Amino acid sequence: MKKFIGGLLLTLLMAFAAQAKLPSSITMDPGVINVVNNPASGVKVPFGKYYSVSIPLYIDETDCPFITENNCLLYLQPTSPVYGNKQYQAPEGNAHAYSFKGNEAFYFSVGLRDSTGDHYQDWAGSDYTSIHSRNIQIIMPIFTPNNMSVEPHDIVISGLVAHILFQGKIVTKINANVNIHVQESTCTMQNSLNQAFYWNNISPSEISNGSVTKQRAPITILCSGAEIQSIGLNVKGDSGVYDENNGIIKTDLPNLGVKLTWARDNLPVVLNKDIVYPPSAQTNQADYSIDAQPVHVGTEPIPAGSFSGVATVEIQYR
């Protein structure tokens, strides 16, 4: 399977092959383009991230004798089944773009590259670009104009997208094979699903004066998209609860609880309550680690002995 590395264009400094007549047809094929649909924000593929670039082409005098007189054109084929009904002016390069037929979240433009840069048909209603150099490559960016909500599926499109013309005569047909794989963004926990806190040889006085060292359960969520999705958490005291608002769960030892706090800000973990964190476009990773510390509850003394308590953290991404 071919993999296209978006944004890495290895043809900015072009070395052209030996001069030869234009082929009767070429095919633009960027390989499989993998994009992620984030339920919170949809799909966003910037202009210029995914390109298909043709082999180097040389236009000899047989193909186009008068290269400087606007007689040789890269001409689009909007009547082709590849073209959809929507059009868009990409701000980069003033490129005239079209949606794909039947998949109008994604757009494409067809242009050419020569030693002076990239050129597209202008936005003034024309469907052609004048060719002013004999050494060119055809370029076809694929993008979304805005964030678009797209159901996960495979988009496979093939067909004619443009011609190279000389005085109205077709010299080269330009075809495209496009394969876009849209997948749903997923979030996974990067840590063990079963974690335990251990304290050895601690005294009731250390517990009462708050000097027992906190233990931490690392909880890191990583989402496959460009941003963290909305995350819902609910921490349940399975062994019982002394104080929901202050995050204190019961243990099996009288007058002894374990207080849970968020590692990032030391605030109590409110128990048995749905907590929803909004999505963030700044990162695709979030830390919800929890600290635990034994605490004295009630007025009676803490007896000696071992203890245990259990809490469950339910995590959902939305």
C-alpha positions in Angstrom: 0.0 0.0 0.0 1.4 3.4 -1.0 1.7 6.0 1.7 1.6 9.7 0.9 3.3 11.9 3.3 1.2 15.1 3.4 3.0 18.4 3.2 6.4 16.9 2.3 6.9 17.8 -1.3 10.1 16.3 -2.7 9.8 18.0 -6.0 10.3 21.6 -5.2 13.7 21.4 -7.0 12.8 19.4 -10.1 15.2 17.4 -12.2 13.5 16.5 -15.5 14.0 13.4 -17.5 15.3 13.4 -21.1 13.1 15.4 -23.4 10.3 13.3 -25.1 6.8 13.8 -26.4 4.0 14.1 -23.9 2.3 10.8 -23.1 -1.2 10.4 -24.3 -2.4 10.1 -20.7 -1.2 10.2 -17.1 -2.8 9.3 -13.8 -2.6 11.3 -10.6 -2.6 8.8 -7.7 -1.6 10.1 -4.2 -2.2 6.6 -2.6 -4.5 6.1 0.3 -5.2 9.4 2.2 -6.1 8.7 5.8 -8.1 11.3 7.7 -9.8 11.3 11.1 -13.4 12.5 11.8 -13.5 14.0 15.2 -17.0 13.8 16.6 -16.6 17.2 18.2 -15.1 19.1 15.3 -15.4 16.9 12.1 -12.7 16.6 9.5 -10.3 19.4 8.6 -7.7 18.8 5.8 -5.8 22.1 5.1 -5.0 23.0 1.5 -1.5 21.8 0.8 -1.4 18.9 3.2 -2.2 16.2 0.6 -0.9 16.6 -3.0 -0.6 14.3 -5.9 2.3 15.2 -8.2 2.8 13.8 -11.7 6.0 12.6 -13.2 8.1 15.4 -14.8 6.7 16.3 -18.2 8.4 17.9 -21.2 6.3 19.7 -23.8 8.2 19.6 -27.1 7.6 21.7 -30.2 5.5 18.9 -31.8 3.1 18.9 -28.8 2.9 22.7 -28.6 5.0 24.8 -31.0 4.1 28.2 -29.5 4.6 27.8 -25.8 4.7 31.5 -25.0 1.6 32.5 -26.9 -1.1 31.1 -24.6 -1.9 28.4 -27.1 -0.9 25.5 -24.8 -3.4 25.1 -21.9 -4.1 22.9 -18.9 -7.8 22.6 -19.3 -10.2 21.2 -16.6 -13.0 18.8 -17.4 -15.9 19.8 -15.2 -18.3 17.5 -17.1 -16.4 14.5 -15.9 -18.1 12.2 -13.3 -15.3 13.1 -10.9 -16.5 16.7 -10.5 -19.2 17.6 -8.0 -21.6 20.5 -8.0 -19.8 22.7 -5.5 -16.9 25.1 -6.2 -14.6 26.9 -3.9 -11.8 29.5 -4.2 -8.9 28.2 -2.2 -7.1 31.3 -0.7 -3.7 29.7 -1.3 -2.8 30.4 -4.9 -6.3 31.7 -5.7 -7.0 28.1 -6.8 -10.3 27.3 -8.4 -11.4 24.1 -6.7 -14.3 21.6 -7.2 -15.9 19.1 -4.9 -15.8 15.4 -5.7 -19.0 14.1 -7.0 -21.0 12.3 -4.3 -18.5 13.3 -1.6 -18.8 17.0 -1.3 -16.9 17.4 1.9 -13.6 16.9 0.0 -12.4 19.3 -2.8 -9.6 19.2 -5.3 -7.8 21.5 -7.7 -5.7 20.8 -10.7 -2.7 23.0 -11.5 0.9 22.8 -12.8 4.3 23.4 -11.4 7.3 24.8 -13.2 10.6 26.3 -12.1 8.8 29.5 -11.0 6.3 27.8 -8.7 2.7 26.5 -8.6 0.0 27.8 -10.9 -3.7 27.2 -11.0 -6.6 28.2 -13.1 -7.8 31.6 -11.8 -11.1 32.3 -10.1 -12.5 34.5 -12.9 -14.7 31.8 -14.3 -12.2 30.1 -16.6 -11.4 26.4 -16.4 -7.9 26.6 -17.8 -4.3 27.6 -16.9 -1.9 28.8 -19.6 1.3 26.8 -19.8 4.4 29.0 -20.2 7.2 26.5 -19.6 8.1 23.3 -21.4 9.2 21.6 -18.2 6.2 21.1 -15.9 4.5 18.7 -13.5 0.8 18.4 -12.9 -0.3 18.9 -9.2 -3.6 18.1 -7.6 -4.2 19.1 -3.9 -7.0 17.4 -2.0 -8.5 19.3 1.0 -11.6 20.4 2.9 -12.6 24.1 2.8 -13.8 24.0 6.4 -14.4 21.6 9.2 -16.8 19.0 7.8 -18.7 16.2 9.6 -18.0 13.0 7.6 -19.2 9.5 8.5 -16.4 7.0 8.6 -16.2 5.3 5.2 -13.9 4.8 2.1 -14.1 7.3 -0.8 -12.8 5.8 -4.0 -13.0 8.0 -7.1 -11.5 7.5 -10.6 -11.8 9.4 -13.8 -10.8 12.2 -16.1 -10.0 15.5 -14.4 -8.1 17.6 -17.1 -6.4 17.8 -20.5 -3.4 19.4 -21.9 -4.6 21.2 -25.0 -2.9 22.9 -28.0 -5.3 25.1 -30.0 -8.2 23.0 -28.8 -6.6 19.7 -29.6 -6.2 17.2 -26.8 -2.5 16.3 -26.3 -2.6 14.5 -23.0 -5.5 13.2 -20.8 -5.0 13.6 -17.1 -6.8 11.0 -15.0 -7.0 10.7 -11.2 -7.4 7.8 -8.8 -8.4 9.0 -5.4 -8.8 6.8 -2.3 -9.7 8.6 1.0 -10.2 6.6 4.1 -12.2 8.4 6.8 -12.0 6.9 10.2 -13.6 7.9 13.5 -11.4 9.5 16.1 -10.8 7.1 19.0 -9.4 7.7 22.5 -7.5 5.2 24.6 -6.1 5.1 28.1 -2.3 4.9 28.1 -2.0 3.3 31.5 -2.9 0.0 33.2 -6.7 -0.5 33.8 -5.9 -2.0 37.2 -3.8 0.1 39.6 -3.1 -0.2 43.3 -1.9 2.1 46.1 0.5 0.7 48.7 1.6 2.2 52.0 4.0 0.3 54.3 4.5 0.8 58.0 2.5 4.0 58.5 1.3 5.0 61.9 -2.1 6.4 63.1 -0.4 9.6 64.1 1.1 10.1 60.6 -2.3 9.6 59.1 -3.9 12.0 61.6 -1.4 14.8 61.0 -1.5 14.4 57.2 2.2 13.4 56.7 1.6 10.2 54.9 3.1 10.4 51.4 0.5 10.5 48.6 0.4 7.8 46.0 -0.5 8.4 42.4 -2.6 6.5 39.8 -1.5 7.8 36.4 -4.5 8.2 34.0 -3.5 9.6 30.6 -6.0 9.7 27.7 -4.7 9.9 24.1 -7.1 10.6 21.2 -6.2 9.7 17.6 -7.4 13.0 16.2 -5.6 16.4 16.4 -7.4 17.4 19.5 -8.7 15.8 22.8 -12.4 15.0 22.7 -14.9 15.8 25.3 -14.2 13.4 28.2 -16.6 12.2 30.9 -15.5 10.8 34.2 -17.3 9.3 37.2 -15.3 8.1 40.2 -17.2 5.6 42.3 -16.3 4.6 45.9 -17.0 0.8 45.6 -16.0 0.2 49.2 -18.3 3.0 50.4 -18.1 6.7 50.8 -17.4 8.9 53.8 -17.6 12.3 52.0 -18.5 12.5 48.3 -17.7 16.2 47.9 -14.3 15.9 49.5 -13.5 12.6 47.7 -13.1 10.4 50.8 -13.8 6.7 50.3 -14.2 4.1 53.1 -11.8 1.4 53.9 -12.4 -1.8 55.8 -10.6 -0.3 58.9 -12.8 1.8 61.2 -12.2 5.5 61.2 -9.8 5.3 58.2 -10.6 6.7 54.8 -8.6 7.5 51.7 -8.9 10.9 50.2 -8.7 11.2 46.4 -7.5 14.4 44.7 -6.7 15.4 41.1 -2.9 15.4 40.6 -3.0 18.5 38.4 -4.5 20.9 40.9 -4.9 19.0 44.2 -8.6 19.6 44.3 -10.9 16.8 45.7 -12.3 14.3 43.3 -16.1 14.6 43.7 -17.4 11.0 44.0 -20.4 9.4 42.3 -20.9 12.4 40.0 -20.6 12.7 36.2 -17.8 15.2 35.4 -17.5 16.4 31.8 -14.4 18.1 30.4 -14.8 20.0 27.2 -12.8 19.2 24.1 -9.5 21.0 23.5 -7.9 21.9 20.2 -4.6 22.5 21.9 -3.6 18.9 22.3 -4.8 15.3 21.7 -3.7 14.1 25.1 -5.0 14.8 28.6 -4.0 13.9 32.1 -6.6 12.9 34.7 -4.2 11.3 37.2 -5.5 10.8 40.8 -3.6 11.1 44.0 -4.6 9.1 47.1 -3.8 9.7 50.8 -5.1 7.9 54.0 -7.0 10.2 56.3 -8.5 10.0 59.7 -12.3 10.3 59.7 -14.5 10.6 62.8 -13.5 11.2 66.4 -12.5 7.7 67.4 -8.9 6.5 67.1 -7.6 4.5 64.2 -6.9 0.9 65.2 -3.8 -0.9 64.1 -4.0 -3.3 61.2 -4.0 -3.6 57.4 -6.7 -2.0 55.3 -8.1 -1.9 51.8 -10.5 0.2 49.8 -11.7 0.2 46.2 -12.7 2.9 43.8 -13.6 2.7 40.1 -13.0 5.4 37.5 -15.4 5.3 34.6 -14.1 7.2 31.5 -16.0 8.0 28.4 -15.1 10.1 25.3 -17.9 11.8 23.6 
